[in-house]
Amino acid sequence: MDISTRQVNIRKPKAGRGTIIAFTNEEQEIERRDPTTVYTFSNSPRALYSNRKLIAGQEVPMPYANLMFERRVVRGSNFAQPQIPHLGDGESAAARAAAARRRAAARKKARIQTVRAAELRLGSPPAIKGRKHEPVQTDQYLEEIFITPPVNEMCTQTELFLERPVSPFYVPAKTGVDAETQIYPGDLFDFDMEVQPILEVLVGKTLEQALIEVLEEEELEALKTQQRRFLEIRAAEACEAQRLIEKEKRLQREKEKRLKEYEDGIKIQKQMEERIAASVLMQGYLADLLPSILEGLESEGVLLDNIKQDIDNTFMPWLMKEVTTELEDIVSSRDILSDIVREILENKAEIYNAIYNMLADDEPIDEYPGALAYTSDELSKLIHDKNTVSFLPQKVTLKEDRPKKEE
């Protein structure tokens, strides 16, 4: 028997080592005729299972039926109570038959579902050229396979690093149409004359293209200038808008702060007024209530002796000291005031005596410096004052009333 070998391509994905598998001539012939017949788990492609009755748009005719044999129709009187069959210990023949029919229908349904699942399961695709499907044991308990084909291991390896070829030079693609001309000796062709229109066209097109490019550059420069000016204006407007927004926010915060301070002030003032009113009310209420409460507590013996002793030893001396200090201040203030009044009266008495002496000697009052501050009305008031009447004579001649001396 001829045995041929086939080497598995190790350059394919998921192939780590080449394996030599033996094939007989009969197997190769069968594989050549029908490759899918030598594989156990390979199925040829087929269409999915389809139920012709469920095709959309196709009406399935309903068969004729007799209502007398419909099991869902209850026979008998509509007014009579339904009779429940008494099965007793065993089951009736009808119940057993119904159970058997249900079991048969369940088995049939399970068998149909199994067949449908097998029909819907797609088989594995056929192996590509150079490969072969091998049967794999998928049983729950593995079994040892004693019959194994002869296998020889071989391997091959390509170079790890291949030399990279030199990159070719870049050659741009050819554009345009090539044209050529040739002037032979004796041809009636004057190059200088014939080339003049072509040269004029070339020069004109060149100048026109140059002018167009220059105008385009100038236009682009003008557009850039206008765009730059517009961006500057927009940036300035954005800065101004941001400044106004910040100003508005600052004013709003200041307004909220002032309102809060005003509300806090009103609240504090209201609390202060309430406290003052409560304090006044409490003082007026306790002024009448405290003596009676203290008397009642003292009569009931609630007040302790140590409190009374503390009041007598600490509070009363302090109170007497403060009262004494206050009285001393009042007395000293009265003494100081009396000294000031006495000094003022003495000064006035001296002034009045000097004025009296001057009037008696017919001397002008202007010579006395203390009398310059008084007018005739003031002197009259001082003369008739009850406090100073003892210091002045009964009749005083004022400066305005004295007769003028003859010059």
Summary of the structure (lengths in Angstrom):
residues: 407
radius of gyration: 69.2
end to end distance: 189.4
largest distance: 190.6
contacts: 663
relative contact order: 0.04
helix: 57%
strand: 3%
